[in-house]
Amino acid sequence: SLSTRGLCFLSQVYRKNRSLHEKNSSIRIYSWKEFTQNSLLVVRYHPYHMKNLLTIQSLKKYFPLYGGLLSKVIGQVKAVDNVSFDIHEGEILGLVGESGCGKTTVGRMSLRLMQPTSGNVYFEEADIFKLNRREMVSLRQKMQIIFQDPYSSLNPRFTVEQIIGEALSVHFKINGKELREKVESLMEKVGLSSMYLN
């Protein structure tokens, strides 16, 4: 992983060696100066001739500000304001910015965990905000978000077996003995003993 300082350095190197990067179109470094109130740096590695996987078009998310005795809307917080980019199959893309600049909000909206104020998100050419519940359940097998804070992603009331097994049960309809064996197999692959299951 790269720090914000390291990414800024890469951006400076790119500007000084633009002709070199233009020759190698598989590496693209962009510096966005207007991403909400803060700057956002996008660094991506793009393999040749790969199809488009995710497209985000003019994505916006405004949160209302309430005030007064009647709690009327007195303003808006522009968490994400007109963001557009695409990710190709096999591509690695990083969004880097200051805390509160909208990185997580973009991620949540790209998985339809949050409704946008406006804009579109296409995954494999399907507009995810127009899919019905059954179609979204099928699509979520191909999409995943991993939070930095384990308390945001792991339920402390669940056992290890329940945490790992929940996704397998929901997406692959595995239950009972087969589910436990699959969970044990996954734990062994990452060097964890099955004694931690419960």
C-alpha positions in Angstrom: 0.0 0.0 0.0 1.1 3.6 -0.6 0.7 6.6 1.8 -0.8 9.8 0.6 2.7 11.4 0.6 3.9 8.5 -1.6 1.0 8.9 -4.0 1.6 12.6 -4.3 5.2 11.9 -5.1 4.0 9.5 -7.9 1.8 12.2 -9.2 4.8 14.6 -9.4 6.8 11.9 -11.2 4.0 11.4 -13.7 3.9 15.1 -14.5 7.7 15.3 -15.0 7.7 12.1 -17.1 4.4 12.4 -19.0 5.8 11.1 -22.3 7.1 7.9 -20.6 3.7 7.1 -19.1 1.9 7.9 -22.4 4.0 5.2 -24.1 2.9 2.7 -21.4 -0.8 3.1 -21.4 -1.3 0.3 -18.9 -0.3 2.6 -16.1 -2.4 5.6 -15.4 -2.0 8.2 -12.7 -4.6 11.0 -12.2 -4.6 13.8 -9.8 -8.2 15.2 -9.2 -8.2 18.6 -7.7 -11.9 18.9 -7.0 -13.4 16.0 -5.1 -15.9 17.5 -2.7 -14.0 20.0 -0.6 -10.7 18.1 -0.7 -8.3 16.8 -3.3 -8.4 13.1 -4.3 -5.6 11.2 -6.0 -6.5 8.3 -8.2 -3.7 5.7 -9.0 -4.6 2.8 -11.2 -2.9 -0.1 -12.9 -4.9 -1.0 -16.0 -4.1 -4.3 -18.0 -4.3 -4.1 -21.8 -7.5 -5.0 -23.6 -9.7 -5.8 -20.7 -13.5 -5.2 -20.6 -15.1 -2.5 -18.5 -16.3 -3.9 -15.2 -17.6 -0.9 -13.2 -18.7 2.5 -14.5 -19.6 5.4 -12.2 -21.2 8.4 -13.9 -21.7 11.9 -12.3 -22.3 10.4 -8.8 -23.5 12.8 -6.2 -24.5 12.4 -2.5 -25.9 15.3 -0.6 -26.9 15.1 3.1 -29.4 17.7 4.3 -28.7 20.0 7.2 -31.5 20.7 9.6 -32.0 23.8 11.8 -34.5 26.0 13.5 -37.4 25.2 15.8 -39.2 23.2 13.1 -36.0 21.4 12.0 -36.3 22.6 8.4 -33.6 21.9 5.8 -31.2 24.9 5.9 -28.4 23.6 3.7 -26.7 20.5 2.3 -23.4 18.7 2.9 -21.9 17.7 -0.4 -20.2 14.4 0.6 -19.7 13.4 -3.0 -20.1 15.9 -5.9 -20.1 14.8 -9.5 -17.6 11.9 -9.4 -17.1 9.8 -12.6 -14.6 7.0 -13.3 -14.5 3.4 -14.6 -12.7 0.2 -13.6 -11.7 -2.4 -16.1 -11.6 -6.1 -15.4 -8.3 -7.0 -13.7 -7.6 -3.3 -12.9 -6.4 -2.0 -9.5 -7.7 1.4 -8.6 -7.0 3.4 -5.4 -8.9 6.4 -4.1 -6.8 8.4 -1.7 -7.9 11.6 0.1 -8.3 13.2 3.5 -10.7 11.9 6.1 -14.2 13.0 5.2 -13.6 13.6 1.5 -16.1 11.0 0.4 -14.1 7.8 -0.3 -16.3 5.5 1.8 -19.5 7.1 0.5 -18.4 6.4 -3.1 -17.7 2.8 -2.2 -21.0 2.4 -0.4 -23.0 3.8 -3.4 -21.0 1.7 -5.9 -22.3 -1.4 -4.1 -25.8 0.1 -3.6 -25.4 0.1 0.2 -26.4 3.8 0.0 -28.7 5.6 -2.5 -27.1 8.5 -4.4 -28.7 11.9 -4.7 -28.1 11.5 -8.5 -25.8 9.6 -10.9 -25.5 6.1 -12.2 -23.4 3.0 -11.3 -23.1 0.2 -13.9 -21.7 -3.2 -12.9 -21.1 -5.4 -16.0 -23.3 -2.9 -18.0 -26.2 -3.3 -15.6 -27.5 -0.2 -13.8 -27.5 -1.4 -10.2 -30.0 1.2 -9.0 -32.6 -0.3 -11.4 -32.2 -3.9 -10.4 -34.9 -5.6 -8.3 -34.2 -7.4 -5.0 -33.7 -10.8 -6.6 -31.3 -9.4 -9.2 -29.3 -7.6 -6.5 -29.0 -10.8 -4.4 -27.4 -12.5 -7.5 -25.2 -9.5 -8.2 -23.9 -9.3 -4.7 -22.0 -12.6 -5.1 -19.7 -10.6 -7.4 -19.3 -7.5 -5.2 -17.6 -7.0 -1.8 -16.6 -4.3 0.5 -14.0 -4.8 3.4 -14.1 -2.2 6.1 -10.9 -1.1 7.9 -12.7 -1.1 11.3 -13.4 -4.8 12.3 -16.2 -3.6 14.5 -18.0 -2.2 11.4 -17.8 -5.5 9.5 -17.7 -8.3 12.2 -20.6 -8.9 14.6 -19.1 -9.4 18.1 -22.0 -11.6 19.0 -21.2 -14.1 16.2 -18.7 -16.9 16.5 -16.0 -17.3 14.0 -17.9 -20.1 12.3 -21.0 -17.9 12.0 -19.1 -14.9 10.6 -17.4 -17.0 7.9 -20.4 -19.2 7.3 -22.9 -16.4 6.9 -21.8 -15.4 3.4 -21.4 -19.0 2.2 -25.0 -19.7 3.4 -26.5 -16.6 1.8 -24.7 -16.8 -1.5 -24.1 -20.5 -2.1 -27.0 -22.0 -0.1 -24.6 -24.2 1.9 -25.9 -25.4 5.3 -25.3 -27.9 8.1 -22.4 -30.3 8.0 -21.3 -29.1 4.5 -21.1 -25.5 5.7 -19.0 -26.4 8.8 -16.6 -28.4 6.6 -16.2 -25.6 4.2 -15.5 -23.1 7.0 -12.9 -25.4 8.5 -11.3 -25.8 5.0 -11.1 -22.0 4.6 -9.6 -21.5 8.0 -6.9 -24.2 7.3 -6.0 -22.4 4.1 -5.1 -19.3 6.0 -3.3 -21.1 8.8 -6.0 -21.0 11.5 -7.0 -24.0 13.6 -10.6 -25.1 13.7 -10.4 -24.8 17.5 -11.2 -21.1 17.0 -14.6 -21.8 15.3 -16.6 -21.3 18.5 
